[in-house]
Amino acid sequence: MHFEIVGRIAEIEIIAVGPGIRILGVSRKRYGRGRWRKLKGVATVRLSDGRIRLAEVHWFEAHGIGKRKMRIKRYLD
């Protein structure tokens, strides 16, 4: 399901860093070397059908590369 972040992401927490990330090799091969981190946060999202919901989102991020592989983990409303 495709979605769009509406507003900003709040309550950001780091879940894993470096070797603690299961798909670290894939991320480095696909997007480049960097200090990869897995993060989670709470955001308002607009779903592909137009509904707006509050959701917990997870993503991978590296300095100079940005957010990658963002996904909705669960809905909070």
C-alpha positions as CSV (number, residue, x, y, z in Angstrom):
1,M,0.0,0.0,0.0
2,H,1.4,3.4,-1.0
3,F,1.1,6.3,1.4
4,E,2.3,9.8,2.0
5,I,3.4,11.4,5.2
6,V,1.2,14.4,6.2
7,G,3.0,16.8,8.5
8,R,6.0,15.8,10.6
9,I,7.1,12.5,12.2
10,A,7.0,12.7,16.0
11,E,8.3,10.4,18.8
12,I,11.3,9.3,16.8
13,E,13.3,6.4,18.3
14,I,16.3,4.5,17.1
15,I,15.6,0.7,16.9
16,A,18.9,-0.6,15.6
17,V,22.3,0.7,14.4
18,G,25.0,-0.8,12.2
19,P,25.3,-4.6,12.5
20,G,22.1,-4.8,14.4
21,I,20.2,-4.2,11.2
22,R,19.2,-7.4,9.4
23,I,19.3,-6.0,5.9
24,L,22.4,-3.9,6.3
25,G,24.2,-5.6,3.4
26,V,21.2,-5.0,1.1
27,S,21.0,-1.3,2.0
28,R,24.7,-0.7,1.5
29,K,24.6,-2.5,-1.9
30,R,21.5,-0.7,-3.1
31,Y,21.9,2.9,-1.6
32,G,25.6,3.1,-0.7
33,R,27.8,3.0,2.4
34,G,26.8,5.1,5.4
35,R,26.0,4.9,9.1
36,W,22.7,3.0,8.7
37,R,20.1,3.2,11.4
38,K,16.6,1.7,11.7
39,L,14.1,4.2,13.2
40,K,10.5,4.4,14.2
41,G,8.1,7.3,14.8
42,V,4.5,8.3,14.8
43,A,3.0,10.2,11.8
44,T,-0.2,11.1,10.2
45,V,-0.4,9.4,6.8
46,R,-2.6,9.7,3.7
47,L,-3.3,6.3,2.2
48,S,-3.7,5.6,-1.5
49,D,-7.5,5.6,-1.1
50,G,-7.5,9.1,0.4
51,R,-8.1,8.2,4.1
52,I,-5.9,9.9,6.7
53,R,-4.8,7.8,9.7
54,L,-2.3,8.0,12.5
55,A,0.3,5.3,12.2
56,E,3.6,4.0,13.5
57,V,6.1,4.1,10.7
58,H,9.5,2.4,10.4
59,W,12.3,3.3,8.0
60,F,16.1,3.1,7.4
61,E,18.2,6.2,7.3
62,A,21.9,7.1,6.7
63,H,23.6,10.5,6.8
64,G,23.8,12.0,3.4
65,I,21.5,9.3,1.9
66,G,18.2,10.1,3.7
67,K,15.1,8.0,4.6
68,R,14.7,4.7,2.7
69,K,12.2,1.8,2.7
70,M,9.5,3.6,4.8
71,R,6.6,1.4,5.8
72,I,3.6,1.4,8.1
73,K,4.0,-0.9,11.0
74,R,0.6,-0.4,12.6
75,Y,-2.3,2.0,12.9
76,L,-2.7,3.9,16.1
77,D,-6.3,5.2,15.7
